[in-house]
Amino acid sequence: MNQRIRHLTVVLLLLFGALFVSLTNWQVRQQNVLKADGRNNRTTLRDFDSPRGRILTSDNKIIADTLPVDFAAHPNDKFNWQRVYPNGELYAHLTGYYTFGFGSTQVEKRYDDVLAGRTAQQQLEATGSLFDDADTSGTVHLTVDSRLQEAARDALAGREGSAVVLDPRTGAVLAMYSNPSFDPNKVATHDGGAANEYLAELNADERKPLLANAYQERYMPGSTFKIVTTTVGLETGALNDLSVFEDSRSWTPPDTKKPIRNYGKKVCGGDLAEVFRRSCNIPFAQTAVTIGPSLFVNGVNKFGFDEEMPFDLPGAAWSTFGGTAAEFDDSLALLAIHGFGQGEVQVVPMHLALIAAAVANNGAMPAPYAVADTRTAKGTVISATKPRTWKTPMAAGTAVKMRSLMRGVVENGTASCCLRLANGVQAAAKTGTAQLNPEGQKQRSHAWITAFAPAGDGETPRAVVAVMLKGVNDEISTGTGGRLAGPVAKTLLDTAMRVIPPAP
C-alpha cells in the first residue's frame, strides 16, 4: 500500500513538474509570441479598456483625456472607458487619435507606452500598488501654449494653410495649426461603423485633412527662400555690404533664351538691402549663378534641405532643393530660378520657421520639438526634452547682417503694410509669393511670410513664425505674402510677446 502511495506521489510530482515547465514556457519564454499572435486580443482589449493618461499644453490645458463611458447614453458600448479630445479639431495634428480598430497617430502613437503606463519606471513605481488596482497611466506635456494655438486657428480664419510658432532659442513648438483639420473624437468613437465612414471621408478629401500640413507637407516657398540665397551669398563672399544690382525689368540667364522677371514685371535694383526689402527676383537669380552649383547646393544643404527634419512627432516631411550640383552644372538657368524660390524648390512650413530661427539665434538652427516632458501618475519625470542645435548654416556675423536685412522688410519693404507690432516691438521678416502658374496663364500662388520678434539690436528674439496660405482661390492667388500672410504673423507675434516671458 505504501509502495503504491509512493508511486502515485512520484507520478503526481512528475505531472506537476511537467505542468510547471509548460506554464513557464508559455508565460515567460513564449510570452512575446502569444502577444504577437493575431488571434490573441486579450492584451489589446485590456490595454484599451483602461484609464489612459492625459495630454496637456504648456499652460496645463487638457487636450486629450479618458473618461468613463456614459452607459445611459451608450447602453450597448462594450468598453468602460472613452478617449476624448475636449477641443475637437484644434489640436488634432498634435495629439492625433487613439482607437481600438484604427490604430493611433501623432503623440498618441509616439508616446503610447507612457500614456498606457507601460514604461519600466511606471511599472516600478506601481509595485507598491499591486493589489489596489491603481492607475499607472502617465501624462505627456507639450510645449504648445493654448493661447497661441487658438490665435493661429483664428488668424487663419478658415483659409487653407498652416501657421507655426517656435521659440528660436530652443526649437520648442509654441503653436502648430493647419487648416483643414479633423475631429479626433469622431475617429475615437467606439462606433466602428461611424469611425470608418468618417475616416473614409477624410481620406477622400483632396485637401488631406489627416496630414499635419505644417510639418508633413512641403510647398514652393517663393521669395522666402531668398533668406537662404542671401545667407549662402554672404557666407561664400558672392555678396557683401557693397553689392549693387542694376535696375532691370528682365534678365536672361545662361543656357536659355527665356528671361527671368521681377514680380509684377517691375523694374527693380539697388544695393543688397534695397533688393532684399523689395524682394526683387533678378538679383537673387544672378547671385545663385555667381555662387555656382557646387557652393550653392552645399550652402543650401547646411540649412537641412534634402534631409529628414529631426522632429519628435512621426511622419515629418523634409524640404528639397530640387537638384544636385551636377544637374545644375548642365542648367544654370534652372539654378537661377531656384535662387529666388521657384522651380523645384519645396519647403516644409516648420522648416521655414527654423530657417528664420537660425537668423534670430545667431546662426544656430535648433531641432524642433513639441513634447516638453513625460511623467508618471505620481508626477515623476520619465523623460524631458533637452534643446539642441540641429544645424549651424551661418556664422554669427552673417546672422547679424541677415537680421538687419529682415528688419528692412518690415520697416520699408514688402511687410511694411502689416507687421508693425503692438507696443513698438521691432519685428524682422521675409515675405514670399510663390507663383505656381506658367507665365501667361491665370495667376495662382501661395502666400508666405516668416518673421521673428523682438528683433532690435541687442534684443533676444523669443518667437519666430512661419505662415503659409495655399493658393486655392483668387483671394490668395491674386494677393501677396505680405498683405495676406502678414496679418496672421502680426497676430501671432503680438500674442507671443504677451504670453512668452523675456529671456532672463
C-alpha positions as CSV (number, residue, x, y, z in Angstrom):
1,M,0.0,0.0,0.0
2,N,2.8,2.4,1.0
3,Q,4.6,1.5,-2.2
4,R,1.5,2.4,-4.3
5,I,1.3,5.7,-2.5
6,R,4.9,6.4,-3.2
7,H,4.5,5.6,-6.9
8,L,1.4,7.8,-7.1
9,T,3.3,10.6,-5.3
10,V,6.2,10.3,-7.8
11,V,3.7,10.4,-10.7
12,L,1.9,13.4,-9.4
13,L,5.2,15.2,-8.8
14,L,6.3,14.4,-12.3
15,L,3.0,15.7,-13.7
16,F,3.2,18.8,-11.6
17,G,6.8,19.4,-12.8
18,A,5.7,18.9,-16.4
19,L,2.8,21.4,-15.9
20,F,5.2,23.9,-14.2
21,V,7.6,23.7,-17.1
22,S,4.8,24.0,-19.7
23,L,3.3,27.1,-17.9
24,T,6.7,28.7,-17.5
25,N,7.4,28.1,-21.2
26,W,4.1,29.8,-22.3
27,Q,4.0,32.5,-19.7
28,V,7.7,33.5,-19.8
29,R,9.6,32.2,-22.8
30,Q,6.6,32.3,-25.3
31,Q,5.1,35.5,-23.8
32,N,6.0,37.7,-26.8
33,V,4.9,35.0,-29.3
34,L,1.5,34.9,-27.7
35,K,1.2,38.7,-27.6
36,A,2.1,38.9,-31.3
37,D,-0.4,36.2,-32.3
38,G,-3.2,37.9,-34.3
39,R,-5.8,35.6,-32.7
40,N,-4.9,36.9,-29.2
41,N,-6.7,40.2,-28.5
42,R,-6.8,39.9,-24.7
43,T,-3.9,42.2,-24.1
44,T,-5.2,44.7,-26.6
45,L,-8.6,44.7,-25.0
46,R,-7.1,45.0,-21.5
47,D,-4.9,47.9,-22.5
48,F,-7.6,49.7,-24.5
49,D,-10.3,49.4,-21.8
50,S,-8.2,51.0,-19.1
51,P,-7.6,54.6,-17.9
52,R,-5.2,56.3,-20.3
53,G,-3.1,59.3,-19.4
54,R,-3.7,62.9,-20.3
55,I,-2.0,65.1,-22.9
56,L,-1.6,68.7,-21.7
57,T,-0.4,72.0,-23.1
58,S,2.4,74.0,-21.5
59,D,-0.3,76.1,-19.7
60,N,-1.9,72.9,-18.4
61,K,-5.0,72.8,-20.7
62,I,-6.2,69.2,-21.1
63,I,-6.3,68.3,-24.8
64,A,-6.7,64.5,-24.5
65,D,-8.3,62.6,-21.7
66,T,-10.1,59.3,-20.9
67,L,-13.5,59.3,-19.2
68,P,-15.9,56.6,-18.0
69,V,-18.4,55.6,-20.7
70,D,-21.9,57.0,-20.1
71,F,-23.9,53.8,-20.4
72,A,-27.1,55.7,-20.1
73,A,-26.3,57.4,-23.4
74,H,-24.5,54.4,-24.8
75,P,-26.1,51.2,-23.4
76,N,-24.6,48.9,-26.0
77,D,-21.0,50.1,-25.5
78,K,-18.7,47.2,-24.8
79,F,-15.9,49.3,-23.2
80,N,-15.8,51.1,-19.9
81,W,-13.5,54.0,-20.9
82,Q,-13.7,56.5,-23.8
83,R,-10.8,58.6,-25.2
84,V,-11.9,62.2,-25.6
85,Y,-10.5,65.4,-27.1
86,P,-12.1,68.4,-25.5
87,N,-11.0,70.9,-28.1
88,G,-12.1,68.9,-31.2
89,E,-10.0,69.8,-34.2
90,L,-7.8,72.4,-32.6
91,Y,-5.0,70.1,-31.5
92,A,-5.8,67.1,-33.8
93,H,-2.5,67.3,-35.7
94,L,-0.6,67.3,-32.4
95,T,-2.5,64.7,-30.3
96,G,-3.6,62.5,-33.2
97,Y,-6.2,59.9,-32.2
98,Y,-6.2,56.6,-30.2
99,T,-8.6,53.9,-31.3
100,F,-9.3,50.2,-30.9
101,G,-9.8,49.3,-34.5
102,F,-7.9,52.0,-36.5
103,G,-4.7,52.4,-34.6
104,S,-3.2,55.7,-33.3
105,T,-1.3,58.7,-34.6
106,Q,0.9,61.6,-33.5
107,V,1.5,61.9,-29.8
108,E,-0.9,59.1,-29.1
109,K,1.2,56.8,-31.2
110,R,4.7,58.0,-30.3
111,Y,4.1,58.1,-26.5
112,D,1.7,55.2,-26.3
113,D,3.8,53.4,-23.6
114,V,3.8,56.4,-21.3
115,L,0.1,57.1,-21.7
116,A,-0.7,53.4,-21.1
117,G,1.6,53.2,-18.1
118,R,3.9,50.5,-19.6
119,T,7.4,52.1,-19.2
120,A,9.8,50.5,-16.8
121,Q,9.7,53.5,-14.5
122,Q,5.9,53.4,-14.3
123,Q,5.9,49.7,-13.6
124,L,8.5,50.0,-10.9
125,E,6.5,52.9,-9.3
126,A,3.4,50.7,-9.3
127,T,5.0,47.7,-7.4
128,G,3.7,49.1,-4.2
129,S,0.1,49.1,-5.6
130,L,-0.1,45.5,-6.9
131,F,-3.3,44.7,-5.0
132,D,-5.2,48.0,-5.2
133,D,-5.6,48.3,-9.0
134,A,-4.1,51.8,-9.0
135,D,-4.0,53.8,-12.2
136,T,-0.4,53.7,-13.6
137,S,-1.0,55.8,-16.7
138,G,1.3,58.7,-17.4
139,T,0.9,62.2,-18.8
140,V,2.5,63.9,-21.8
141,H,3.2,67.6,-21.5
142,L,3.5,69.6,-24.7
143,T,5.5,72.8,-25.4
144,V,2.4,74.3,-27.1
145,D,0.7,77.3,-25.5
146,S,-3.1,77.2,-25.8
147,R,-3.4,80.9,-26.3
148,L,-1.1,80.9,-29.3
149,Q,-2.7,77.7,-30.7
150,E,-6.1,79.4,-30.6
151,A,-4.7,82.6,-32.1
152,A,-3.2,80.6,-35.0
153,R,-6.6,79.0,-35.8
154,D,-8.5,82.2,-35.5
155,A,-6.0,84.2,-37.6
156,L,-6.1,81.7,-40.5
157,A,-9.9,82.4,-40.4
158,G,-10.9,79.2,-42.3
159,R,-8.4,79.6,-45.1
160,E,-6.4,76.6,-46.2
161,G,-2.8,76.8,-44.9
162,S,-0.6,76.5,-41.9
163,A,0.9,78.6,-39.1
164,V,3.8,77.6,-36.9
165,V,5.3,79.4,-33.9
166,L,8.6,78.3,-32.4
167,D,10.9,79.5,-29.7
168,P,14.0,80.3,-31.8
169,R,16.3,79.8,-28.7
170,T,15.2,76.2,-28.1
171,G,13.1,74.9,-31.1
172,A,10.1,74.4,-28.8
173,V,6.8,74.4,-30.8
174,L,4.6,77.1,-29.3
175,A,1.8,76.6,-31.8
176,M,1.2,74.5,-34.8
177,Y,-2.1,74.6,-36.6
178,S,-3.1,73.6,-40.1
179,N,-6.5,74.0,-41.9
180,P,-8.2,71.8,-42.8
181,S,-8.1,69.7,-39.7
182,F,-10.4,67.0,-38.3
183,D,-12.2,66.0,-35.1
184,P,-10.4,63.1,-33.4
185,N,-13.5,62.4,-31.3
186,K,-15.2,61.1,-34.5
187,V,-12.4,58.7,-35.1
188,A,-12.0,57.6,-31.4
189,T,-15.7,56.8,-31.1
190,H,-16.5,53.1,-30.1
191,D,-19.0,53.1,-33.0
192,G,-16.7,51.3,-35.5
193,G,-19.0,51.9,-38.5
194,A,-19.3,55.7,-37.8
195,A,-15.5,55.9,-37.3
196,N,-14.8,54.0,-40.6
197,E,-17.2,56.2,-42.5
198,Y,-15.6,59.4,-41.1
199,L,-12.0,58.2,-41.9
200,A,-13.1,57.3,-45.5
201,E,-14.4,60.8,-45.9
202,L,-11.2,62.3,-44.6
203,N,-9.0,60.1,-46.8
204,A,-11.1,61.0,-49.9
205,D,-10.7,64.8,-49.2
206,E,-8.1,66.1,-51.6
207,R,-7.0,68.8,-49.0
208,K,-5.5,65.9,-46.9
209,P,-7.0,67.0,-43.5
210,L,-5.4,64.0,-41.7
211,L,-2.0,65.3,-42.5
212,A,-0.4,68.0,-40.3
213,N,0.4,70.2,-43.3
214,A,2.6,72.4,-41.0
215,Y,5.3,69.7,-40.9
216,Q,4.1,66.8,-43.1
217,E,3.8,68.6,-46.4
218,R,6.1,70.8,-48.5
219,Y,5.4,73.7,-50.9
220,M,7.1,76.1,-53.2
221,P,8.4,78.8,-50.9
222,G,8.7,81.8,-53.3
223,S,10.8,84.7,-52.1
224,T,11.0,83.5,-48.5
225,F,13.8,81.3,-49.9
226,K,15.9,84.5,-50.5
227,I,16.9,84.2,-46.9
228,V,18.8,81.1,-47.9
229,T,20.2,82.5,-51.1
230,T,21.4,85.7,-49.3
231,T,23.0,83.8,-46.5
232,V,24.9,81.5,-48.9
233,G,25.9,84.6,-50.9
234,L,27.3,86.3,-47.7
235,E,29.0,83.1,-46.5
236,T,30.7,82.4,-49.8
237,G,31.7,86.0,-50.5
238,A,29.5,86.4,-53.5
239,L,27.6,89.1,-51.7
240,N,28.7,91.8,-49.3
241,D,27.6,95.2,-48.0
242,L,28.8,96.9,-51.2
243,S,26.9,94.6,-53.6
244,V,24.8,96.6,-56.1
245,F,22.5,95.3,-58.8
246,E,21.4,97.2,-61.9
247,D,17.8,98.4,-62.2
248,S,16.2,95.9,-64.6
249,R,12.9,94.5,-65.7
250,S,14.2,91.2,-67.1
251,W,17.4,89.2,-67.3
252,T,18.2,86.1,-69.3
253,P,20.4,83.6,-67.5
254,P,22.9,81.4,-69.2
255,D,21.7,78.2,-71.1
256,T,18.3,79.6,-72.1
257,K,16.6,82.3,-74.1
258,K,13.7,82.6,-71.6
259,P,14.1,85.7,-69.4
260,I,13.6,86.0,-65.7
261,R,11.4,88.9,-64.5
262,N,10.7,90.5,-61.2
263,Y,7.3,90.0,-59.5
264,G,4.7,92.0,-61.5
265,K,7.3,92.7,-64.2
266,K,8.5,95.7,-62.2
267,V,11.9,97.4,-62.6
268,C,14.0,96.6,-59.6
269,G,17.5,97.0,-58.5
270,G,19.8,98.7,-56.0
271,D,22.1,97.7,-53.1
272,L,21.6,94.4,-51.2
273,A,19.3,96.0,-48.6
274,E,17.2,97.5,-51.3
275,V,16.7,94.4,-53.4
276,F,16.1,92.3,-50.3
277,R,13.4,94.6,-48.8
278,R,11.7,95.0,-52.2
279,S,12.1,91.3,-52.9
280,C,13.5,91.7,-56.5
281,N,13.8,88.3,-58.3
282,I,16.6,89.1,-60.7
283,P,19.4,89.9,-58.2
284,F,18.9,86.6,-56.4
285,A,18.8,84.6,-59.6
286,Q,22.1,86.3,-60.6
287,T,23.5,85.6,-57.1
288,A,22.8,81.9,-57.4
289,V,24.6,81.8,-60.8
290,T,27.5,83.8,-59.4
291,I,27.9,81.4,-56.4
292,G,27.8,78.4,-58.8
293,P,26.2,75.0,-58.5
294,S,28.6,73.3,-56.1
295,L,28.9,76.0,-53.5
296,F,25.2,76.9,-53.7
297,V,24.0,73.3,-53.2
298,N,26.5,72.9,-50.4
299,G,25.2,76.1,-48.7
300,V,21.6,75.1,-49.1
301,N,22.3,71.7,-47.6
302,K,23.7,73.4,-44.5
303,F,20.1,74.5,-43.8
304,G,19.0,70.9,-43.7
305,F,17.5,70.6,-47.2
306,D,17.1,67.1,-48.6
307,E,17.5,65.7,-45.1
308,E,15.0,64.4,-42.6
309,M,13.8,67.0,-40.1
310,P,14.5,65.8,-36.5
311,F,11.0,66.4,-35.1
312,D,9.7,64.3,-32.2
313,L,6.3,63.5,-33.8
314,P,6.0,60.9,-36.5
315,G,5.9,61.4,-40.3
316,A,7.9,64.7,-40.7
317,A,8.5,65.7,-44.3
318,W,11.7,67.3,-45.4
319,S,12.4,70.2,-47.6
320,T,14.0,69.7,-51.1
321,F,16.2,71.9,-53.2
322,G,15.2,70.0,-56.4
323,G,18.6,69.2,-57.9
324,T,22.2,68.2,-57.4
325,A,25.3,70.3,-58.2
326,A,25.9,68.0,-61.3
327,E,22.4,68.6,-62.6
328,F,22.7,72.4,-62.2
329,D,26.1,72.3,-64.0
330,D,24.1,71.4,-67.0
331,S,21.4,74.1,-66.4
332,L,22.5,77.4,-64.8
333,A,19.1,78.8,-65.9
334,L,17.4,76.3,-63.5
335,L,19.9,77.2,-60.8
336,A,18.9,80.9,-61.3
337,I,15.2,80.1,-61.0
338,H,15.9,78.2,-57.8
339,G,17.8,81.1,-56.4
340,F,14.5,83.0,-55.7
341,G,12.5,80.1,-54.5
342,Q,10.8,78.9,-57.7
343,G,11.2,75.8,-59.9
344,E,11.5,72.6,-57.9
345,V,12.3,74.1,-54.5
346,Q,9.9,72.8,-51.9
347,V,9.9,73.8,-48.2
348,V,8.1,72.5,-45.1
349,P,6.4,75.4,-43.2
350,M,8.0,74.3,-40.0
351,H,11.4,74.2,-41.7
352,L,10.9,77.8,-42.9
353,A,10.4,78.8,-39.3
354,L,13.7,77.0,-38.4
355,I,15.5,78.9,-41.2
356,A,14.3,82.2,-39.7
357,A,15.2,80.9,-36.2
358,A,18.8,80.4,-37.4
359,V,18.9,84.2,-38.2
360,A,17.3,85.0,-34.8
361,N,19.6,82.7,-32.9
362,N,23.0,83.9,-34.0
363,G,23.3,81.4,-36.8
364,A,22.3,78.2,-34.9
365,M,19.2,76.3,-36.1
366,P,17.5,74.4,-33.2
367,A,16.0,71.0,-33.6
368,P,12.2,71.3,-33.3
369,Y,10.2,69.5,-30.6
370,A,6.6,69.5,-29.4
371,V,6.9,67.4,-26.2
372,A,8.4,69.1,-23.2
373,D,8.3,66.0,-20.9
374,T,6.5,62.9,-19.9
375,R,5.5,62.0,-16.3
376,T,4.3,59.1,-14.2
377,A,0.9,59.1,-12.4
378,K,2.8,60.5,-9.3
379,G,4.3,63.3,-11.3
380,T,7.8,61.9,-11.6
381,V,9.5,63.0,-14.8
382,I,10.1,60.0,-17.1
383,S,11.8,61.9,-19.9
384,A,12.4,65.6,-20.6
385,T,13.5,67.1,-23.9
386,K,16.8,68.8,-23.9
387,P,17.1,71.6,-26.6
388,R,19.8,71.0,-29.1
389,T,21.2,72.6,-32.3
390,W,20.3,70.8,-35.5
391,K,22.4,72.9,-38.0
392,T,24.6,75.9,-38.0
393,P,24.2,77.3,-41.5
394,M,25.8,80.7,-40.9
395,A,28.3,82.5,-38.8
396,A,27.1,84.8,-36.1
397,G,28.3,87.8,-38.1
398,T,26.2,86.7,-41.1
399,A,23.2,86.3,-38.8
400,V,23.6,89.9,-37.7
401,K,23.6,91.1,-41.3
402,M,20.5,88.9,-42.1
403,R,18.6,90.3,-39.1
404,S,19.3,93.8,-40.4
405,L,18.1,92.9,-43.9
406,M,14.9,91.3,-42.5
407,R,14.2,94.3,-40.3
408,G,14.3,96.4,-43.5
409,V,11.4,94.3,-45.0
410,V,9.3,95.3,-42.0
411,E,10.4,99.0,-41.9
412,N,10.2,99.9,-45.5
413,G,9.6,96.7,-47.6
414,T,7.1,94.1,-48.5
415,A,5.9,93.6,-44.9
416,S,5.7,97.3,-44.0
417,C,1.9,97.1,-44.7
418,C,1.1,94.8,-41.9
419,L,3.9,93.8,-39.4
420,R,4.1,96.8,-37.1
421,L,3.7,95.1,-33.8
422,A,2.0,96.4,-30.7
423,N,3.9,98.5,-28.1
424,G,6.6,99.4,-30.6
425,V,8.1,95.9,-30.6
426,Q,10.5,95.5,-33.6
427,A,10.0,92.6,-35.9
428,A,12.1,91.1,-38.8
429,A,10.6,89.3,-41.7
430,K,10.7,87.9,-45.2
431,T,7.6,87.6,-47.4
432,G,7.0,85.3,-50.3
433,T,4.5,84.9,-53.1
434,A,5.2,81.5,-54.8
435,Q,3.9,81.7,-58.3
436,L,2.5,78.3,-59.3
437,N,1.2,79.1,-62.8
438,P,3.3,79.1,-66.0
439,E,3.8,82.6,-67.5
440,G,0.8,83.7,-69.4
441,Q,-1.7,81.6,-67.5
442,K,-4.1,82.7,-64.7
443,Q,-2.2,83.5,-61.6
444,R,-2.1,81.0,-58.8
445,S,0.2,81.4,-55.9
446,H,0.9,80.6,-52.3
447,A,1.2,83.5,-49.8
448,W,4.1,83.1,-47.3
449,I,5.8,85.0,-44.5
450,T,8.3,84.2,-41.8
451,A,9.1,86.6,-39.1
452,F,10.6,86.9,-35.6
453,A,10.5,89.3,-32.6
454,P,11.8,91.2,-30.8
455,A,14.4,92.0,-33.4
456,G,16.0,95.2,-32.3
457,D,19.8,95.4,-31.8
458,G,20.8,93.7,-28.6
459,E,17.4,92.1,-28.1
460,T,16.9,88.3,-27.8
461,P,14.1,87.1,-30.1
462,R,11.7,84.8,-28.3
463,A,9.2,83.9,-31.1
464,V,9.5,83.0,-34.7
465,V,6.6,82.3,-37.0
466,A,6.0,80.9,-40.4
467,V,2.7,81.3,-42.2
468,M,1.6,79.8,-45.5
469,L,-1.8,80.3,-47.2
470,K,-2.5,77.9,-50.0
471,G,-3.2,79.4,-53.4
472,V,-6.5,77.6,-53.9
473,N,-8.7,80.6,-54.8
474,D,-8.5,84.0,-56.3
475,E,-8.3,85.8,-52.9
476,I,-5.0,84.1,-52.2
477,S,-3.6,83.8,-55.7
478,T,-4.1,87.5,-56.6
479,G,-2.6,88.7,-53.3
480,T,0.9,88.8,-51.9
481,G,2.6,87.2,-48.9
482,G,2.9,90.5,-47.1
483,R,-0.7,91.5,-47.4
484,L,-2.3,88.1,-46.8
485,A,0.1,86.1,-44.6
486,G,1.5,89.2,-42.9
487,P,-1.6,90.0,-40.7
488,V,-1.6,86.4,-39.5
489,A,2.1,86.7,-38.5
490,K,1.3,90.0,-36.7
491,T,-1.4,88.4,-34.6
492,L,0.8,85.5,-33.7
493,L,3.8,87.7,-32.7
494,D,1.7,90.2,-30.8
495,T,0.2,87.2,-28.9
496,A,3.6,85.7,-28.3
497,M,5.0,88.9,-26.9
498,R,2.2,88.9,-24.3
499,V,2.4,85.3,-23.2
500,I,6.1,84.4,-23.6
501,P,8.3,86.0,-20.9
502,P,11.5,87.7,-22.0
503,A,14.8,85.9,-21.6
504,P,16.4,86.3,-18.2
